[in-house]
Structure formats: structure tokens, C-alpha cells
Amino acid sequence: MKSIEDFPSLYKFIIWLYNGRCINCYTLATDISHIETGHDDSDWHKIVLHCRECHRKYHDNGVSDEAIEMLVERRIEYLEMIGREEYI
């Protein structure tokens, strides 16, 4: 199992973790999105990968408790879908 220490940066690890794809629409993605604000970047369990469009929509719709819960669930579903359950 790879770990964050195997990568030169958090960004490179996140790109690898999500196969470079947006967890919502599966297009190529480059935007790191924090599930919750105010947490330490070293907690990669609270970071997902979005394309610009989905990242913008997430913030435009307001970051409510419900939106955070949905993003957490989507993260889990996506990691299961791509066979990376051990990173949940």
C-alpha cells in the first residue's frame, strides 16, 4: 500500500489517489478540494479531487453540513469504485 510519504508532495499523492479524476463527474481534475475548512492539510482523508466546474459548484451552492456529508459519502463511493478501499 502506497502512502503519502511515497510522493514528493501532498498534491501528487491526491492526484494519484483519485486517479487524476474528479470524484463527481470523473473528468480529468486538478483542483484539490477540502471537505471541511480549517483542517490540517496533512489529513488527506479530508481532501478530494474535483474538476474546476464541480469545485466551483460545490462552493457556489454553499458549504453546508449536508453538502459536507454528501462529499464524504461521494469520496467513499469513488474510492470503492476505483478499488482503493484501503484509503477510506
Residue pairs with C-beta under 8 A, 6 or more apart in sequence:
1 86
2 16
4 10
4 13
4 42
4 44
6 13
7 13
7 16
10 32
10 41
10 42
10 44
10 47
11 32
13 44
14 32
14 44
14 47
14 48
14 49
15 30
15 49
17 44
17 49
17 79
17 84
17 87
18 29
18 48
18 49
18 78
18 79
18 82
19 82
20 28
20 29
20 49
21 27
21 28
21 29
21 49
22 28
22 29
22 49
22 50
22 51
22 54
23 29
23 48
23 49
23 50
23 74
23 75
23 78
24 50
24 51
24 54
24 74
25 51
25 53
25 54
27 51
28 51
29 49
29 50
29 51
29 54
30 49
30 51
30 52
31 49
31 50
31 51
31 52
31 55
32 47
32 48
32 49
32 50
33 47
33 48
33 49
33 50
33 55
33 58
33 71
34 46
34 47
35 46
35 47
35 48
35 68
35 71
35 72
35 75
36 46
36 68
37 63
39 46
41 47
48 71
48 74
48 75
48 78
50 58
58 67
58 71
61 67
75 88
76 88
79 85
79 87
79 88
80 88
